Amino acid sequence: MLVEFVTELFAFCVFIMRTVATLTGLTYKEINAIVFLIVGPALVLLFFCLWRLEKRKSEKISRQRKV
């Protein structure tokens, strides 16, 4: 059951990437590179930075409550 779900999800993602490639005039490989080499790592960095900001806010609030 899980294997079927993953297979269908993969096929759907490939379909979307091929559709985007057709609409933009880029190749499937170029879309794949943009998604996995640029967008993916950029999102990881963004969420890491947001996490650090929230952690600092939380620590600042904790220090203020102790006083």
PDBQT receptor file of N, H, CA, C and O in Angstrom, charges set to zero:
ATOM      1  N   MET A   1       0.819  -1.187   0.000  1.00  0.00    +0.000 N 
ATOM      2  CA  MET A   1       0.000   0.000   0.000  1.00  0.00    +0.000 C 
ATOM      3  C   MET A   1       0.870   1.262   0.000  1.00  0.00    +0.000 C 
ATOM      4  O   MET A   1       0.624   2.178  -0.784  1.00  0.00    +0.000 OA
ATOM      5  N   LEU A   2       1.876   1.318   0.863  1.00  0.00    +0.000 N 
ATOM      6  H   LEU A   2       2.076   0.574   1.500  1.00  0.00    +0.000 HD
ATOM      7  CA  LEU A   2       2.761   2.474   0.912  1.00  0.00    +0.000 C 
ATOM      8  C   LEU A   2       3.570   2.600  -0.378  1.00  0.00    +0.000 C 
ATOM      9  O   LEU A   2       3.793   3.707  -0.869  1.00  0.00    +0.000 OA
ATOM     10  N   VAL A   3       4.007   1.470  -0.923  1.00  0.00    +0.000 N 
ATOM     11  H   VAL A   3       3.826   0.571  -0.525  1.00  0.00    +0.000 HD
ATOM     12  CA  VAL A   3       4.788   1.491  -2.163  1.00  0.00    +0.000 C 
ATOM     13  C   VAL A   3       3.944   2.068  -3.295  1.00  0.00    +0.000 C 
ATOM     14  O   VAL A   3       4.440   2.841  -4.115  1.00  0.00    +0.000 OA
ATOM     15  N   GLU A   4       2.681   1.691  -3.336  1.00  0.00    +0.000 N 
ATOM     16  H   GLU A   4       2.278   1.062  -2.670  1.00  0.00    +0.000 HD
ATOM     17  CA  GLU A   4       1.790   2.216  -4.371  1.00  0.00    +0.000 C 
ATOM     18  C   GLU A   4       1.611   3.730  -4.220  1.00  0.00    +0.000 C 
ATOM     19  O   GLU A   4       1.622   4.466  -5.206  1.00  0.00    +0.000 OA
ATOM     20  N   PHE A   5       1.449   4.179  -2.989  1.00  0.00    +0.000 N 
ATOM     21  H   PHE A   5       1.441   3.581  -2.188  1.00  0.00    +0.000 HD
ATOM     22  CA  PHE A   5       1.296   5.609  -2.736  1.00  0.00    +0.000 C 
ATOM     23  C   PHE A   5       2.528   6.376  -3.191  1.00  0.00    +0.000 C 
ATOM     24  O   PHE A   5       2.408   7.396  -3.869  1.00  0.00    +0.000 OA
ATOM     25  N   VAL A   6       3.705   5.899  -2.827  1.00  0.00    +0.000 N 
ATOM     26  H   VAL A   6       3.803   5.070  -2.276  1.00  0.00    +0.000 HD
ATOM     27  CA  VAL A   6       4.956   6.571  -3.200  1.00  0.00    +0.000 C 
ATOM     28  C   VAL A   6       5.122   6.573  -4.715  1.00  0.00    +0.000 C 
ATOM     29  O   VAL A   6       5.559   7.568  -5.292  1.00  0.00    +0.000 OA
ATOM     30  N   THR A   7       4.776   5.467  -5.357  1.00  0.00    +0.000 N 
ATOM     31  H   THR A   7       4.421   4.658  -4.889  1.00  0.00    +0.000 HD
ATOM     32  CA  THR A   7       4.875   5.390  -6.815  1.00  0.00    +0.000 C 
ATOM     33  C   THR A   7       3.944   6.387  -7.480  1.00  0.00    +0.000 C 
ATOM     34  O   THR A   7       4.340   7.067  -8.427  1.00  0.00    +0.000 OA
ATOM     35  N   GLU A   8       2.711   6.484  -6.998  1.00  0.00    +0.000 N 
ATOM     36  H   GLU A   8       2.390   5.931  -6.229  1.00  0.00    +0.000 HD
ATOM     37  CA  GLU A   8       1.753   7.447  -7.547  1.00  0.00    +0.000 C 
ATOM     38  C   GLU A   8       2.191   8.890  -7.290  1.00  0.00    +0.000 C 
ATOM     39  O   GLU A   8       2.064   9.747  -8.164  1.00  0.00    +0.000 OA
ATOM     40  N   LEU A   9       2.701   9.148  -6.105  1.00  0.00    +0.000 N 
ATOM     41  H   LEU A   9       2.805   8.451  -5.395  1.00  0.00    +0.000 HD
ATOM     42  CA  LEU A   9       3.189  10.487  -5.776  1.00  0.00    +0.000 C 
ATOM     43  C   LEU A   9       4.350  10.873  -6.681  1.00  0.00    +0.000 C 
ATOM     44  O   LEU A   9       4.409  11.997  -7.178  1.00  0.00    +0.000 OA
ATOM     45  N   PHE A  10       5.266   9.947  -6.892  1.00  0.00    +0.000 N 
ATOM     46  H   PHE A  10       5.218   9.034  -6.488  1.00  0.00    +0.000 HD
ATOM     47  CA  PHE A  10       6.405  10.190  -7.781  1.00  0.00    +0.000 C 
ATOM     48  C   PHE A  10       5.922  10.487  -9.197  1.00  0.00    +0.000 C 
ATOM     49  O   PHE A  10       6.388  11.436  -9.828  1.00  0.00    +0.000 OA
ATOM     50  N   ALA A  11       4.996   9.685  -9.693  1.00  0.00    +0.000 N 
ATOM     51  H   ALA A  11       4.617   8.915  -9.181  1.00  0.00    +0.000 HD
ATOM     52  CA  ALA A  11       4.473   9.887 -11.044  1.00  0.00    +0.000 C 
ATOM     53  C   ALA A  11       3.786  11.247 -11.161  1.00  0.00    +0.000 C 
ATOM     54  O   ALA A  11       3.924  11.928 -12.177  1.00  0.00    +0.000 OA
ATOM     55  N   PHE A  12       3.055  11.638 -10.132  1.00  0.00    +0.000 N 
ATOM     56  H   PHE A  12       2.943  11.085  -9.307  1.00  0.00    +0.000 HD
ATOM     57  CA  PHE A  12       2.389  12.941 -10.128  1.00  0.00    +0.000 C 
ATOM     58  C   PHE A  12       3.410  14.076 -10.151  1.00  0.00    +0.000 C 
ATOM     59  O   PHE A  12       3.242  15.044 -10.893  1.00  0.00    +0.000 OA
ATOM     60  N   CYS A  13       4.455  13.967  -9.353  1.00  0.00    +0.000 N 
ATOM     61  H   CYS A  13       4.592  13.181  -8.750  1.00  0.00    +0.000 HD
ATOM     62  CA  CYS A  13       5.502  14.997  -9.316  1.00  0.00    +0.000 C 
ATOM     63  C   CYS A  13       6.224  15.109 -10.652  1.00  0.00    +0.000 C 
ATOM     64  O   CYS A  13       6.533  16.211 -11.105  1.00  0.00    +0.000 OA
ATOM     65  N   VAL A  14       6.492  13.972 -11.280  1.00  0.00    +0.000 N 
ATOM     66  H   VAL A  14       6.241  13.077 -10.912  1.00  0.00    +0.000 HD
ATOM     67  CA  VAL A  14       7.134  13.982 -12.597  1.00  0.00    +0.000 C 
ATOM     68  C   VAL A  14       6.216  14.655 -13.609  1.00  0.00    +0.000 C 
ATOM     69  O   VAL A  14       6.672  15.436 -14.444  1.00  0.00    +0.000 OA
ATOM     70  N   PHE A  15       4.923  14.353 -13.534  1.00  0.00    +0.000 N 
ATOM     71  H   PHE A  15       4.552  13.718 -12.856  1.00  0.00    +0.000 HD
ATOM     72  CA  PHE A  15       3.955  14.986 -14.428  1.00  0.00    +0.000 C 
ATOM     73  C   PHE A  15       3.972  16.504 -14.260  1.00  0.00    +0.000 C 
ATOM     74  O   PHE A  15       3.984  17.243 -15.244  1.00  0.00    +0.000 OA
ATOM     75  N   ILE A  16       3.971  16.961 -13.012  1.00  0.00    +0.000 N 
ATOM     76  H   ILE A  16       3.961  16.361 -12.213  1.00  0.00    +0.000 HD
ATOM     77  CA  ILE A  16       3.993  18.409 -12.755  1.00  0.00    +0.000 C 
ATOM     78  C   ILE A  16       5.267  19.029 -13.301  1.00  0.00    +0.000 C 
ATOM     79  O   ILE A  16       5.223  20.088 -13.929  1.00  0.00    +0.000 OA
ATOM     80  N   MET A  17       6.399  18.382 -13.070  1.00  0.00    +0.000 N 
ATOM     81  H   MET A  17       6.434  17.522 -12.561  1.00  0.00    +0.000 HD
ATOM     82  CA  MET A  17       7.673  18.938 -13.546  1.00  0.00    +0.000 C 
ATOM     83  C   MET A  17       7.725  18.975 -15.073  1.00  0.00    +0.000 C 
ATOM     84  O   MET A  17       8.246  19.926 -15.655  1.00  0.00    +0.000 OA
ATOM     85  N   ARG A  18       7.188  17.945 -15.717  1.00  0.00    +0.000 N 
ATOM     86  H   ARG A  18       6.765  17.172 -15.244  1.00  0.00    +0.000 HD
ATOM     87  CA  ARG A  18       7.158  17.944 -17.186  1.00  0.00    +0.000 C 
ATOM     88  C   ARG A  18       6.219  19.030 -17.711  1.00  0.00    +0.000 C 
ATOM     89  O   ARG A  18       6.505  19.668 -18.724  1.00  0.00    +0.000 OA
ATOM     90  N   THR A  19       5.109  19.234 -17.026  1.00  0.00    +0.000 N 
ATOM     91  H   THR A  19       4.876  18.715 -16.203  1.00  0.00    +0.000 HD
ATOM     92  CA  THR A  19       4.175  20.285 -17.433  1.00  0.00    +0.000 C 
ATOM     93  C   THR A  19       4.819  21.664 -17.281  1.00  0.00    +0.000 C 
ATOM     94  O   THR A  19       4.704  22.509 -18.168  1.00  0.00    +0.000 OA
ATOM     95  N   VAL A  20       5.498  21.884 -16.153  1.00  0.00    +0.000 N 
ATOM     96  H   VAL A  20       5.591  21.197 -15.433  1.00  0.00    +0.000 HD
ATOM     97  CA  VAL A  20       6.188  23.163 -15.944  1.00  0.00    +0.000 C 
ATOM     98  C   VAL A  20       7.274  23.346 -16.998  1.00  0.00    +0.000 C 
ATOM     99  O   VAL A  20       7.464  24.449 -17.509  1.00  0.00    +0.000 OA
ATOM    100  N   ALA A  21       7.975  22.287 -17.320  1.00  0.00    +0.000 N 
ATOM    101  H   ALA A  21       7.821  21.390 -16.904  1.00  0.00    +0.000 HD
ATOM    102  CA  ALA A  21       9.022  22.360 -18.339  1.00  0.00    +0.000 C 
ATOM    103  C   ALA A  21       8.430  22.754 -19.687  1.00  0.00    +0.000 C 
ATOM    104  O   ALA A  21       9.004  23.575 -20.403  1.00  0.00    +0.000 OA
ATOM    105  N   THR A  22       7.292  22.176 -20.033  1.00  0.00    +0.000 N 
ATOM    106  H   THR A  22       6.826  21.509 -19.451  1.00  0.00    +0.000 HD
ATOM    107  CA  THR A  22       6.643  22.508 -21.302  1.00  0.00    +0.000 C 
ATOM    108  C   THR A  22       6.175  23.959 -21.316  1.00  0.00    +0.000 C 
ATOM    109  O   THR A  22       6.343  24.660 -22.314  1.00  0.00    +0.000 OA
ATOM    110  N   LEU A  23       5.593  24.406 -20.218  1.00  0.00    +0.000 N 
ATOM    111  H   LEU A  23       5.457  23.837 -19.407  1.00  0.00    +0.000 HD
ATOM    112  CA  LEU A  23       5.063  25.768 -20.149  1.00  0.00    +0.000 C 
ATOM    113  C   LEU A  23       6.157  26.830 -20.168  1.00  0.00    +0.000 C 
ATOM    114  O   LEU A  23       5.957  27.919 -20.705  1.00  0.00    +0.000 OA
ATOM    115  N   THR A  24       7.305  26.518 -19.588  1.00  0.00    +0.000 N 
ATOM    116  H   THR A  24       7.467  25.633 -19.152  1.00  0.00    +0.000 HD
ATOM    117  CA  THR A  24       8.382  27.513 -19.486  1.00  0.00    +0.000 C 
ATOM    118  C   THR A  24       9.402  27.425 -20.610  1.00  0.00    +0.000 C 
ATOM    119  O   THR A  24      10.205  28.340 -20.793  1.00  0.00    +0.000 OA
ATOM    120  N   GLY A  25       9.378  26.338 -21.359  1.00  0.00    +0.000 N 
ATOM    121  H   GLY A  25       8.726  25.594 -21.210  1.00  0.00    +0.000 HD
ATOM    122  CA  GLY A  25      10.365  26.167 -22.414  1.00  0.00    +0.000 C 
ATOM    123  C   GLY A  25      11.680  25.592 -21.919  1.00  0.00    +0.000 C 
ATOM    124  O   GLY A  25      12.641  25.489 -22.681  1.00  0.00    +0.000 OA
ATOM    125  N   LEU A  26      11.726  25.217 -20.651  1.00  0.00    +0.000 N 
ATOM    126  H   LEU A  26      10.945  25.301 -20.033  1.00  0.00    +0.000 HD
ATOM    127  CA  LEU A  26      12.920  24.585 -20.097  1.00  0.00    +0.000 C 
ATOM    128  C   LEU A  26      12.802  23.077 -20.242  1.00  0.00    +0.000 C 
ATOM    129  O   LEU A  26      11.720  22.560 -20.522  1.00  0.00    +0.000 OA
ATOM    130  N   THR A  27      13.898  22.378 -20.054  1.00  0.00    +0.000 N 
ATOM    131  H   THR A  27      14.777  22.798 -19.827  1.00  0.00    +0.000 HD
ATOM    132  CA  THR A  27      13.841  20.920 -20.106  1.00  0.00    +0.000 C 
ATOM    133  C   THR A  27      13.504  20.365 -18.721  1.00  0.00    +0.000 C 
ATOM    134  O   THR A  27      13.592  21.064 -17.712  1.00  0.00    +0.000 OA
ATOM    135  N   TYR A  28      13.117  19.090 -18.706  1.00  0.00    +0.000 N 
ATOM    136  H   TYR A  28      13.045  18.522 -19.526  1.00  0.00    +0.000 HD
ATOM    137  CA  TYR A  28      12.820  18.409 -17.441  1.00  0.00    +0.000 C 
ATOM    138  C   TYR A  28      14.049  18.432 -16.533  1.00  0.00    +0.000 C 
ATOM    139  O   TYR A  28      13.928  18.644 -15.327  1.00  0.00    +0.000 OA
ATOM    140  N   LYS A  29      15.218  18.217 -17.107  1.00  0.00    +0.000 N 
ATOM    141  H   LYS A  29      15.317  18.045 -18.087  1.00  0.00    +0.000 HD
ATOM    142  CA  LYS A  29      16.458  18.214 -16.315  1.00  0.00    +0.000 C 
ATOM    143  C   LYS A  29      16.731  19.578 -15.702  1.00  0.00    +0.000 C 
ATOM    144  O   LYS A  29      17.186  19.668 -14.562  1.00  0.00    +0.000 OA
ATOM    145  N   GLU A  30      16.456  20.640 -16.452  1.00  0.00    +0.000 N 
ATOM    146  H   GLU A  30      16.086  20.567 -17.378  1.00  0.00    +0.000 HD
ATOM    147  CA  GLU A  30      16.659  21.985 -15.917  1.00  0.00    +0.000 C 
ATOM    148  C   GLU A  30      15.695  22.275 -14.767  1.00  0.00    +0.000 C 
ATOM    149  O   GLU A  30      16.092  22.835 -13.745  1.00  0.00    +0.000 OA
ATOM    150  N   ILE A  31      14.431  21.892 -14.938  1.00  0.00    +0.000 N 
ATOM    151  H   ILE A  31      14.109  21.437 -15.768  1.00  0.00    +0.000 HD
ATOM    152  CA  ILE A  31      13.450  22.070 -13.862  1.00  0.00    +0.000 C 
ATOM    153  C   ILE A  31      13.874  21.264 -12.641  1.00  0.00    +0.000 C 
ATOM    154  O   ILE A  31      13.802  21.755 -11.514  1.00  0.00    +0.000 OA
ATOM    155  N   ASN A  32      14.310  20.048 -12.859  1.00  0.00    +0.000 N 
ATOM    156  H   ASN A  32      14.369  19.649 -13.774  1.00  0.00    +0.000 HD
ATOM    157  CA  ASN A  32      14.765  19.176 -11.770  1.00  0.00    +0.000 C 
ATOM    158  C   ASN A  32      15.937  19.821 -11.024  1.00  0.00    +0.000 C 
ATOM    159  O   ASN A  32      15.969  19.812  -9.794  1.00  0.00    +0.000 OA
ATOM    160  N   ALA A  33      16.881  20.370 -11.752  1.00  0.00    +0.000 N 
ATOM    161  H   ALA A  33      16.855  20.378 -12.751  1.00  0.00    +0.000 HD
ATOM    162  CA  ALA A  33      18.040  21.024 -11.130  1.00  0.00    +0.000 C 
ATOM    163  C   ALA A  33      17.605  22.255 -10.337  1.00  0.00    +0.000 C 
ATOM    164  O   ALA A  33      18.089  22.482  -9.229  1.00  0.00    +0.000 OA
ATOM    165  N   ILE A  34      16.705  23.039 -10.894  1.00  0.00    +0.000 N 
ATOM    166  H   ILE A  34      16.312  22.854 -11.795  1.00  0.00    +0.000 HD
ATOM    167  CA  ILE A  34      16.226  24.233 -10.187  1.00  0.00    +0.000 C 
ATOM    168  C   ILE A  34      15.558  23.837  -8.881  1.00  0.00    +0.000 C 
ATOM    169  O   ILE A  34      15.810  24.440  -7.838  1.00  0.00    +0.000 OA
ATOM    170  N   VAL A  35      14.705  22.820  -8.940  1.00  0.00    +0.000 N 
ATOM    171  H   VAL A  35      14.500  22.330  -9.787  1.00  0.00    +0.000 HD
ATOM    172  CA  VAL A  35      13.961  22.403  -7.744  1.00  0.00    +0.000 C 
ATOM    173  C   VAL A  35      14.895  21.826  -6.688  1.00  0.00    +0.000 C 
ATOM    174  O   VAL A  35      14.821  22.215  -5.523  1.00  0.00    +0.000 OA
ATOM    175  N   PHE A  36      15.770  20.907  -7.077  1.00  0.00    +0.000 N 
ATOM    176  H   PHE A  36      15.830  20.590  -8.024  1.00  0.00    +0.000 HD
ATOM    177  CA  PHE A  36      16.555  20.176  -6.092  1.00  0.00    +0.000 C 
ATOM    178  C   PHE A  36      17.911  20.789  -5.758  1.00  0.00    +0.000 C 
ATOM    179  O   PHE A  36      18.498  20.454  -4.729  1.00  0.00    +0.000 OA
ATOM    180  N   LEU A  37      18.411  21.668  -6.598  1.00  0.00    +0.000 N 
ATOM    181  H   LEU A  37      17.934  21.940  -7.434  1.00  0.00    +0.000 HD
ATOM    182  CA  LEU A  37      19.708  22.290  -6.316  1.00  0.00    +0.000 C 
ATOM    183  C   LEU A  37      19.607  23.740  -5.874  1.00  0.00    +0.000 C 
ATOM    184  O   LEU A  37      20.548  24.282  -5.294  1.00  0.00    +0.000 OA
ATOM    185  N   ILE A  38      18.467  24.370  -6.146  1.00  0.00    +0.000 N 
ATOM    186  H   ILE A  38      17.703  23.929  -6.617  1.00  0.00    +0.000 HD
ATOM    187  CA  ILE A  38      18.310  25.778  -5.763  1.00  0.00    +0.000 C 
ATOM    188  C   ILE A  38      17.171  25.951  -4.765  1.00  0.00    +0.000 C 
ATOM    189  O   ILE A  38      17.391  26.438  -3.656  1.00  0.00    +0.000 OA
ATOM    190  N   VAL A  39      15.963  25.560  -5.144  1.00  0.00    +0.000 N 
ATOM    191  H   VAL A  39      15.785  25.165  -6.045  1.00  0.00    +0.000 HD
ATOM    192  CA  VAL A  39      14.790  25.792  -4.298  1.00  0.00    +0.000 C 
ATOM    193  C   VAL A  39      14.869  24.980  -3.000  1.00  0.00    +0.000 C 
ATOM    194  O   VAL A  39      14.624  25.522  -1.922  1.00  0.00    +0.000 OA
ATOM    195  N   GLY A  40      15.204  23.706  -3.089  1.00  0.00    +0.000 N 
ATOM    196  H   GLY A  40      15.404  23.266  -3.965  1.00  0.00    +0.000 HD
ATOM    197  CA  GLY A  40      15.276  22.855  -1.893  1.00  0.00    +0.000 C 
ATOM    198  C   GLY A  40      16.259  23.378  -0.856  1.00  0.00    +0.000 C 
ATOM    199  O   GLY A  40      15.868  23.615   0.288  1.00  0.00    +0.000 OA
ATOM    200  N   PRO A  41      17.527  23.567  -1.223  1.00  0.00    +0.000 N 
ATOM    201  CA  PRO A  41      18.488  24.104  -0.254  1.00  0.00    +0.000 C 
ATOM    202  C   PRO A  41      18.117  25.509   0.241  1.00  0.00    +0.000 C 
ATOM    203  O   PRO A  41      18.358  25.837   1.402  1.00  0.00    +0.000 OA
ATOM    204  N   ALA A  42      17.537  26.334  -0.630  1.00  0.00    +0.000 N 
ATOM    205  H   ALA A  42      17.341  26.067  -1.574  1.00  0.00    +0.000 HD
ATOM    206  CA  ALA A  42      17.124  27.677  -0.201  1.00  0.00    +0.000 C 
ATOM    207  C   ALA A  42      16.046  27.589   0.873  1.00  0.00    +0.000 C 
ATOM    208  O   ALA A  42      16.069  28.356   1.836  1.00  0.00    +0.000 OA
ATOM    209  N   LEU A  43      15.108  26.669   0.721  1.00  0.00    +0.000 N 
ATOM    210  H   LEU A  43      15.090  26.046  -0.061  1.00  0.00    +0.000 HD
ATOM    211  CA  LEU A  43      14.075  26.489   1.736  1.00  0.00    +0.000 C 
ATOM    212  C   LEU A  43      14.659  25.979   3.049  1.00  0.00    +0.000 C 
ATOM    213  O   LEU A  43      14.244  26.413   4.123  1.00  0.00    +0.000 OA
ATOM    214  N   VAL A  44      15.610  25.068   2.968  1.00  0.00    +0.000 N 
ATOM    215  H   VAL A  44      15.947  24.716   2.095  1.00  0.00    +0.000 HD
ATOM    216  CA  VAL A  44      16.255  24.566   4.183  1.00  0.00    +0.000 C 
ATOM    217  C   VAL A  44      16.942  25.721   4.915  1.00  0.00    +0.000 C 
ATOM    218  O   VAL A  44      16.801  25.848   6.132  1.00  0.00    +0.000 OA
ATOM    219  N   LEU A  45      17.676  26.555   4.198  1.00  0.00    +0.000 N 
ATOM    220  H   LEU A  45      17.791  26.452   3.210  1.00  0.00    +0.000 HD
ATOM    221  CA  LEU A  45      18.341  27.704   4.821  1.00  0.00    +0.000 C 
ATOM    222  C   LEU A  45      17.335  28.697   5.394  1.00  0.00    +0.000 C 
ATOM    223  O   LEU A  45      17.534  29.219   6.491  1.00  0.00    +0.000 OA
ATOM    224  N   LEU A  46      16.263  28.958   4.662  1.00  0.00    +0.000 N 
ATOM    225  H   LEU A  46      16.102  28.533   3.771  1.00  0.00    +0.000 HD
ATOM    226  CA  LEU A  46      15.231  29.864   5.147  1.00  0.00    +0.000 C 
ATOM    227  C   LEU A  46      14.628  29.361   6.450  1.00  0.00    +0.000 C 
ATOM    228  O   LEU A  46      14.517  30.117   7.416  1.00  0.00    +0.000 OA
ATOM    229  N   PHE A  47      14.237  28.088   6.483  1.00  0.00    +0.000 N 
ATOM    230  H   PHE A  47      14.327  27.474   5.699  1.00  0.00    +0.000 HD
ATOM    231  CA  PHE A  47      13.625  27.546   7.691  1.00  0.00    +0.000 C 
ATOM    232  C   PHE A  47      14.616  27.469   8.849  1.00  0.00    +0.000 C 
ATOM    233  O   PHE A  47      14.218  27.628  10.003  1.00  0.00    +0.000 OA
ATOM    234  N   PHE A  48      15.882  27.231   8.572  1.00  0.00    +0.000 N 
ATOM    235  H   PHE A  48      16.205  27.102   7.634  1.00  0.00    +0.000 HD
ATOM    236  CA  PHE A  48      16.899  27.242   9.616  1.00  0.00    +0.000 C 
ATOM    237  C   PHE A  48      17.019  28.637  10.222  1.00  0.00    +0.000 C 
ATOM    238  O   PHE A  48      17.065  28.794  11.442  1.00  0.00    +0.000 OA
ATOM    239  N   CYS A  49      17.070  29.652   9.348  1.00  0.00    +0.000 N 
ATOM    240  H   CYS A  49      17.033  29.525   8.357  1.00  0.00    +0.000 HD
ATOM    241  CA  CYS A  49      17.173  31.035   9.845  1.00  0.00    +0.000 C 
ATOM    242  C   CYS A  49      15.944  31.423  10.651  1.00  0.00    +0.000 C 
ATOM    243  O   CYS A  49      16.068  32.059  11.698  1.00  0.00    +0.000 OA
ATOM    244  N   LEU A  50      14.760  31.050  10.180  1.00  0.00    +0.000 N 
ATOM    245  H   LEU A  50      14.660  30.534   9.330  1.00  0.00    +0.000 HD
ATOM    246  CA  LEU A  50      13.537  31.346  10.924  1.00  0.00    +0.000 C 
ATOM    247  C   LEU A  50      13.531  30.640  12.270  1.00  0.00    +0.000 C 
ATOM    248  O   LEU A  50      13.103  31.213  13.272  1.00  0.00    +0.000 OA
ATOM    249  N   TRP A  51      14.001  29.405  12.298  1.00  0.00    +0.000 N 
ATOM    250  H   TRP A  51      14.348  28.940  11.484  1.00  0.00    +0.000 HD
ATOM    251  CA  TRP A  51      14.068  28.648  13.550  1.00  0.00    +0.000 C 
ATOM    252  C   TRP A  51      15.006  29.336  14.542  1.00  0.00    +0.000 C 
ATOM    253  O   TRP A  51      14.688  29.461  15.725  1.00  0.00    +0.000 OA
ATOM    254  N   ARG A  52      16.172  29.783  14.043  1.00  0.00    +0.000 N 
ATOM    255  H   ARG A  52      16.429  29.681  13.083  1.00  0.00    +0.000 HD
ATOM    256  CA  ARG A  52      17.129  30.470  14.915  1.00  0.00    +0.000 C 
ATOM    257  C   ARG A  52      16.540  31.767  15.472  1.00  0.00    +0.000 C 
ATOM    258  O   ARG A  52      16.725  32.078  16.648  1.00  0.00    +0.000 OA
ATOM    259  N   LEU A  53      15.832  32.524  14.631  1.00  0.00    +0.000 N 
ATOM    260  H   LEU A  53      15.681  32.271  13.675  1.00  0.00    +0.000 HD
ATOM    261  CA  LEU A  53      15.206  33.761  15.092  1.00  0.00    +0.000 C 
ATOM    262  C   LEU A  53      14.182  33.480  16.190  1.00  0.00    +0.000 C 
ATOM    263  O   LEU A  53      14.146  34.175  17.206  1.00  0.00    +0.000 OA
ATOM    264  N   GLU A  54      13.366  32.478  15.984  1.00  0.00    +0.000 N 
ATOM    265  H   GLU A  54      13.395  31.914  15.159  1.00  0.00    +0.000 HD
ATOM    266  CA  GLU A  54      12.358  32.136  16.991  1.00  0.00    +0.000 C 
ATOM    267  C   GLU A  54      13.003  31.631  18.277  1.00  0.00    +0.000 C 
ATOM    268  O   GLU A  54      12.519  31.908  19.375  1.00  0.00    +0.000 OA
ATOM    269  N   LYS A  55      14.094  30.891  18.134  1.00  0.00    +0.000 N 
ATOM    270  H   LYS A  55      14.488  30.666  17.242  1.00  0.00    +0.000 HD
ATOM    271  CA  LYS A  55      14.799  30.398  19.321  1.00  0.00    +0.000 C 
ATOM    272  C   LYS A  55      15.366  31.567  20.120  1.00  0.00    +0.000 C 
ATOM    273  O   LYS A  55      15.296  31.572  21.349  1.00  0.00    +0.000 OA
ATOM    274  N   ARG A  56      15.927  32.553  19.429  1.00  0.00    +0.000 N 
ATOM    275  H   ARG A  56      15.984  32.548  18.430  1.00  0.00    +0.000 HD
ATOM    276  CA  ARG A  56      16.456  33.740  20.123  1.00  0.00    +0.000 C 
ATOM    277  C   ARG A  56      15.345  34.509  20.823  1.00  0.00    +0.000 C 
ATOM    278  O   ARG A  56      15.514  34.956  21.957  1.00  0.00    +0.000 OA
ATOM    279  N   LYS A  57      14.201  34.664  20.146  1.00  0.00    +0.000 N 
ATOM    280  H   LYS A  57      14.063  34.301  19.225  1.00  0.00    +0.000 HD
ATOM    281  CA  LYS A  57      13.058  35.346  20.762  1.00  0.00    +0.000 C 
ATOM    282  C   LYS A  57      12.617  34.611  22.023  1.00  0.00    +0.000 C 
ATOM    283  O   LYS A  57      12.352  35.228  23.055  1.00  0.00    +0.000 OA
ATOM    284  N   SER A  58      12.543  33.309  21.926  1.00  0.00    +0.000 N 
ATOM    285  H   SER A  58      12.758  32.808  21.088  1.00  0.00    +0.000 HD
ATOM    286  CA  SER A  58      12.114  32.490  23.061  1.00  0.00    +0.000 C 
ATOM    287  C   SER A  58      13.095  32.619  24.228  1.00  0.00    +0.000 C 
ATOM    288  O   SER A  58      12.677  32.743  25.379  1.00  0.00    +0.000 OA
ATOM    289  N   GLU A  59      14.391  32.591  23.934  1.00  0.00    +0.000 N 
ATOM    290  H   GLU A  59      14.731  32.490  22.998  1.00  0.00    +0.000 HD
ATOM    291  CA  GLU A  59      15.399  32.743  24.987  1.00  0.00    +0.000 C 
ATOM    292  C   GLU A  59      15.323  34.119  25.622  1.00  0.00    +0.000 C 
ATOM    293  O   GLU A  59      15.489  34.254  26.834  1.00  0.00    +0.000 OA
ATOM    294  N   LYS A  60      15.075  35.145  24.813  1.00  0.00    +0.000 N 
ATOM    295  H   LYS A  60      14.941  35.036  23.828  1.00  0.00    +0.000 HD
ATOM    296  CA  LYS A  60      14.964  36.513  25.341  1.00  0.00    +0.000 C 
ATOM    297  C   LYS A  60      13.765  36.637  26.250  1.00  0.00    +0.000 C 
ATOM    298  O   LYS A  60      13.853  37.268  27.303  1.00  0.00    +0.000 OA
ATOM    299  N   ILE A  61      12.637  36.045  25.866  1.00  0.00    +0.000 N 
ATOM    300  H   ILE A  61      12.565  35.532  25.011  1.00  0.00    +0.000 HD
ATOM    301  CA  ILE A  61      11.435  36.068  26.693  1.00  0.00    +0.000 C 
ATOM    302  C   ILE A  61      11.668  35.304  27.998  1.00  0.00    +0.000 C 
ATOM    303  O   ILE A  61      11.234  35.739  29.065  1.00  0.00    +0.000 OA
ATOM    304  N   SER A  62      12.353  34.168  27.906  1.00  0.00    +0.000 N 
ATOM    305  H   SER A  62      12.706  33.814  27.039  1.00  0.00    +0.000 HD
ATOM    306  CA  SER A  62      12.644  33.381  29.122  1.00  0.00    +0.000 C 
ATOM    307  C   SER A  62      13.509  34.156  30.088  1.00  0.00    +0.000 C 
ATOM    308  O   SER A  62      13.280  34.115  31.297  1.00  0.00    +0.000 OA
ATOM    309  N   ARG A  63      14.514  34.870  29.566  1.00  0.00    +0.000 N 
ATOM    310  H   ARG A  63      14.700  34.904  28.584  1.00  0.00    +0.000 HD
ATOM    311  CA  ARG A  63      15.385  35.665  30.424  1.00  0.00    +0.000 C 
ATOM    312  C   ARG A  63      14.612  36.811  31.076  1.00  0.00    +0.000 C 
ATOM    313  O   ARG A  63      14.853  37.136  32.238  1.00  0.00    +0.000 OA
ATOM    314  N   GLN A  64      13.699  37.415  30.350  1.00  0.00    +0.000 N 
ATOM    315  H   GLN A  64      13.502  37.151  29.405  1.00  0.00    +0.000 HD
ATOM    316  CA  GLN A  64      12.910  38.516  30.906  1.00  0.00    +0.000 C 
ATOM    317  C   GLN A  64      11.980  38.036  32.015  1.00  0.00    +0.000 C 
ATOM    318  O   GLN A  64      11.747  38.756  32.987  1.00  0.00    +0.000 OA
ATOM    319  N   ARG A  65      11.457  36.842  31.876  1.00  0.00    +0.000 N 
ATOM    320  H   ARG A  65      11.647  36.257  31.087  1.00  0.00    +0.000 HD
ATOM    321  CA  ARG A  65      10.549  36.307  32.895  1.00  0.00    +0.000 C 
ATOM    322  C   ARG A  65      11.274  35.984  34.177  1.00  0.00    +0.000 C 
ATOM    323  O   ARG A  65      10.683  36.064  35.254  1.00  0.00    +0.000 OA
ATOM    324  N   LYS A  66      12.545  35.620  34.091  1.00  0.00    +0.000 N 
ATOM    325  H   LYS A  66      13.025  35.556  33.217  1.00  0.00    +0.000 HD
ATOM    326  CA  LYS A  66      13.322  35.268  35.284  1.00  0.00    +0.000 C 
ATOM    327  C   LYS A  66      13.648  36.478  36.137  1.00  0.00    +0.000 C 
ATOM    328  O   LYS A  66      13.865  36.348  37.341  1.00  0.00    +0.000 OA
ATOM    329  N   VAL A  67      13.686  37.641  35.534  1.00  0.00    +0.000 N 
ATOM    330  H   VAL A  67      13.510  37.746  34.556  1.00  0.00    +0.000 HD
ATOM    331  CA  VAL A  67      14.043  38.860  36.266  1.00  0.00    +0.000 C 
ATOM    332  C   VAL A  67      12.927  39.382  37.100  1.00  0.00    +0.000 C 
ATOM    333  O   VAL A  67      13.083  40.402  37.771  1.00  0.00    +0.000 OA
TER     334      VAL A  67
